[in-house]
Amino acid sequence: MKLDMGSMMKQVQKMQADMAKVQAELENKIVTEESGGGMVKATVNGKKELVSLSIDESVMKDSDKEMLEDLVVAAVNKALQKAGKMAEDEMSSLTKGMLPPGMNIPGF
C-alpha cells in the first residue's frame, strides 16, 4: 500500500483547522449545573471556564459557611464535568474514523 504524503498532510491540516474552529465555538457554548436543589448554579463554557455563579439569597441567610462552600464546589464541579463531556463529544466527531479505536487526543 503506497502512502500519499501530500494527501495525508492535507487531511491533517484540514483536521487542525476544523479542531481550531470547534475550540473557538466551544467558548460560546455554555452549560449550567446546580446543587442544593437549585440554591447554587454554576455556568461554565466549553473551554471549561466558569462564566457565572448564582447563589440563592436563602443560602446566605442561613450563614452556614461550610454548607455554602460545599454547594459551590459541587455545582462548579458538575458544570466542569458537563462542559468537558461536551468538548470531548465535539472533538471526537472530528476525529471519528481517523484514529484507531481507543486512541484519543490528550486534552479533549
C-alpha positions in Angstrom: 0.0 0.0 0.0 1.5 3.3 -1.1 1.1 6.3 1.1 0.3 9.6 -0.5 2.1 12.0 1.9 0.6 15.1 0.1 -2.9 13.9 0.6 -2.2 12.8 4.2 -0.8 16.3 5.0 -3.8 18.0 3.5 -6.1 15.8 5.7 -4.0 16.6 8.8 -4.1 20.4 8.0 -7.9 20.2 7.5 -8.4 18.4 10.8 -6.2 21.0 12.6 -8.3 23.8 11.1 -11.5 22.0 12.0 -10.3 21.5 15.6 -9.4 25.2 15.9 -12.8 26.1 14.7 -14.5 23.8 17.2 -12.4 25.1 20.0 -13.4 28.7 19.2 -17.1 27.6 19.0 -16.8 25.9 22.4 -16.0 29.2 24.1 -19.6 30.3 23.1 -21.3 27.1 24.3 -22.3 27.1 27.9 -23.7 24.6 30.4 -25.3 25.2 33.8 -25.4 22.8 36.7 -26.8 23.3 40.1 -26.6 21.9 43.7 -28.7 22.2 46.7 -31.9 21.9 44.8 -31.0 24.9 42.7 -29.7 27.1 45.5 -26.3 27.3 43.8 -25.9 27.5 40.0 -22.7 27.4 38.1 -22.3 28.2 34.4 -19.2 27.1 32.5 -18.3 27.5 28.9 -16.9 24.8 26.6 -13.4 25.9 27.4 -14.0 24.8 31.0 -14.1 28.4 32.3 -16.5 29.5 35.0 -18.6 32.3 33.5 -21.1 32.9 36.2 -22.1 31.7 39.7 -25.6 32.3 41.2 -26.3 31.8 44.9 -29.9 32.0 46.2 -30.4 34.5 48.9 -31.9 31.9 51.2 -28.5 30.2 51.5 -26.9 33.5 52.5 -29.4 34.0 55.3 -28.6 30.6 56.8 -25.0 31.8 57.1 -23.6 28.2 57.1 -20.3 28.9 55.5 -19.2 25.3 55.1 -22.5 24.3 53.5 -22.3 27.2 51.1 -18.8 26.3 50.2 -19.8 22.7 49.6 -22.7 23.7 47.4 -20.4 26.0 45.3 -17.8 23.3 44.8 -20.5 20.7 43.9 -22.2 23.0 41.3 -18.9 24.1 39.8 -17.5 20.5 39.5 -20.7 19.3 37.9 -20.7 22.1 35.4 -17.0 21.5 34.6 -17.6 17.8 34.1 -20.6 18.5 31.8 -18.5 21.1 29.8 -15.7 18.6 29.5 -18.0 15.9 28.1 -19.5 18.4 25.7 -16.0 19.4 24.4 -15.0 15.7 24.2 -18.1 14.9 22.1 -17.5 17.9 19.8 -13.8 16.9 19.2 -14.5 13.2 18.8 -16.9 14.0 16.0 -14.0 15.5 14.1 -11.6 12.6 14.6 -14.2 9.8 14.1 -12.7 7.2 11.7 -9.3 8.9 11.6 -7.8 7.5 14.8 -7.6 3.8 15.8 -10.2 2.7 18.4 -9.3 3.6 21.9 -6.8 6.3 20.8 -7.7 9.9 21.7 -6.2 13.3 21.6 -5.0 14.4 25.0 -6.9 17.4 26.4 -10.1 16.7 24.6 
